[in-house]
């Protein structure tokens, strides 16, 4: 991590969830928003994440086929544990 200095793209990606949740400390939030102002790619990434969160919030359990639901759950479990589920 780049404490007190400019934020790079990798650090921004690691912190995007906390940013969207409003959970960054003031100094990190400032570095995050400064990076967004200078990096069009990261600004687009954050907007894509916002849209993903918005769309995911509109889905109900019955909106997904059971096989897709199971694949999504496996992917999220793998992400949390650092493993990749088999296809």
Sine and cosine of phi, psi and omega as CSV:
sin_phi,cos_phi,sin_psi,cos_psi,sin_omega,cos_omega
0.00,0.00,0.43,-0.90,-0.16,-0.99
-0.95,-0.31,0.91,0.42,-0.15,-0.99
-0.88,0.47,0.82,-0.57,0.07,-1.00
0.97,0.23,-0.04,1.00,-0.04,-1.00
-0.91,-0.42,-0.01,-1.00,0.05,-1.00
-0.84,0.54,0.57,-0.82,0.03,-1.00
-1.00,0.04,0.62,-0.78,0.10,-0.99
-0.98,-0.20,0.14,-0.99,-0.08,-1.00
-0.88,0.48,-0.65,0.76,-0.01,-1.00
-0.88,0.48,-0.68,0.74,0.01,-1.00
-0.92,0.39,-0.64,0.77,0.03,-1.00
-0.86,0.51,-0.71,0.70,0.00,-1.00
-0.87,0.49,-0.64,0.77,0.02,-1.00
-0.91,0.42,-0.48,0.88,-0.12,-0.99
-0.97,-0.22,0.01,1.00,-0.13,-0.99
-0.87,0.50,-0.62,0.79,0.00,-1.00
-0.90,0.44,-0.71,0.70,0.03,-1.00
-0.89,0.45,-0.61,0.79,0.04,-1.00
-0.88,0.47,-0.76,0.65,-0.01,-1.00
-0.91,0.42,-0.48,0.88,0.04,-1.00
-0.99,0.11,-0.10,0.99,-0.04,-1.00
0.95,0.32,0.48,0.88,-0.11,-0.99
-0.96,-0.27,0.13,0.99,0.01,-1.00
-0.99,0.17,0.59,-0.81,0.12,-0.99
-0.92,0.38,0.35,-0.94,-0.10,-1.00
-0.83,0.56,-0.65,0.76,-0.02,-1.00
-0.92,0.39,-0.68,0.73,0.01,-1.00
-0.93,0.37,-0.63,0.78,0.05,-1.00
-0.87,0.50,-0.69,0.72,0.02,-1.00
-0.87,0.49,-0.73,0.69,0.02,-1.00
-0.88,0.47,-0.64,0.77,0.00,-1.00
-0.88,0.47,-0.79,0.62,-0.04,-1.00
-0.93,0.38,-0.54,0.84,0.08,-1.00
-0.90,0.44,-0.66,0.75,0.03,-1.00
-0.90,0.44,-0.69,0.72,0.01,-1.00
-0.86,0.52,-0.60,0.80,-0.02,-1.00
-0.92,0.40,-0.41,0.91,-0.07,-1.00
-0.97,-0.25,-0.24,0.97,-0.15,-0.99
-0.83,-0.56,0.98,-0.21,-0.02,-1.00
-0.89,0.46,-0.58,0.81,0.00,-1.00
-0.90,0.44,-0.69,0.72,0.02,-1.00
-0.95,0.32,-0.58,0.81,0.06,-1.00
-0.88,0.48,-0.67,0.75,0.04,-1.00
-0.91,0.42,-0.66,0.75,0.03,-1.00
-0.86,0.51,-0.73,0.68,0.00,-1.00
-0.89,0.46,-0.66,0.75,0.03,-1.00
-0.90,0.43,-0.62,0.79,0.06,-1.00
-0.90,0.44,-0.64,0.77,0.03,-1.00
-0.91,0.41,-0.66,0.75,0.06,-1.00
-0.85,0.53,-0.71,0.71,-0.02,-1.00
-0.92,0.40,-0.64,0.77,0.05,-1.00
-0.88,0.48,-0.72,0.70,0.02,-1.00
-0.89,0.46,-0.70,0.72,-0.01,-1.00
-0.88,0.48,-0.74,0.67,-0.02,-1.00
-0.92,0.39,-0.65,0.76,0.01,-1.00
-0.89,0.46,-0.52,0.85,0.02,-1.00
-0.94,0.35,-0.26,0.97,0.00,-1.00
-1.00,-0.03,-0.16,0.99,-0.03,-1.00
-0.99,0.11,0.64,-0.77,0.14,-0.99
-0.96,-0.29,0.27,-0.96,-0.02,-1.00
-0.84,0.54,-0.59,0.81,-0.03,-1.00
-0.97,0.24,-0.15,0.99,0.00,-1.00
-0.98,0.19,-0.23,0.97,-0.03,-1.00
-0.94,-0.33,0.65,-0.76,0.15,-0.99
-0.91,0.42,0.56,-0.83,-0.03,-1.00
-0.83,0.56,-0.61,0.79,-0.01,-1.00
-0.93,0.37,-0.60,0.80,0.05,-1.00
-0.94,0.34,-0.62,0.79,0.06,-1.00
-0.86,0.52,-0.71,0.70,0.00,-1.00
-0.89,0.45,-0.65,0.76,0.03,-1.00
-0.90,0.43,-0.67,0.74,0.03,-1.00
-0.90,0.44,-0.71,0.71,0.03,-1.00
-0.87,0.49,-0.66,0.75,0.03,-1.00
-0.90,0.44,-0.64,0.77,0.01,-1.00
-0.91,0.42,-0.69,0.72,0.02,-1.00
-0.92,0.40,-0.63,0.78,0.06,-1.00
-0.90,0.44,-0.67,0.75,0.03,-1.00
-0.90,0.44,-0.64,0.77,0.02,-1.00
-0.89,0.45,-0.68,0.73,-0.03,-1.00
-0.92,0.38,-0.55,0.83,-0.06,-1.00
-0.99,-0.10,-0.13,0.99,0.00,-1.00
0.99,0.16,0.34,0.94,0.04,-1.00
-0.92,-0.39,0.37,-0.93,0.02,-1.00
-0.95,-0.30,0.85,-0.53,0.02,-1.00
-0.94,0.34,0.46,-0.89,0.05,-1.00
-0.97,0.22,0.52,-0.85,-0.07,-1.00
-0.91,0.42,0.00,0.00,0.00,0.00
